[in-house]
Amino acid sequence: MQSYISDLEEQHAMFLQTMVQLEQEASDRVLLLQEGLHRSSQAALAYRTKLDDYDKNDFLEKVCAVVYHSLFHSQRLETLRRFGL
């Protein structure tokens, strides 16, 4: 009976040690996943910000081009009117 109890205590100790190791591994994996997710979200945010900046710059370039051409054509028309053409 004493050896049976000893075996159970040893099995219990091994079980507890295994559970502690599994909990630590799970915690480590969760931490790695969180870090990976954080890096991915930071990269996505940086990409989105860059894309937004590109879209804004592209939009501004197009607006400037339209305004420039509009002013250029208005000035040409005014010049043509002055010369009676």
Beta strands, then each sheet from edge to edge (+ up, - down):
end
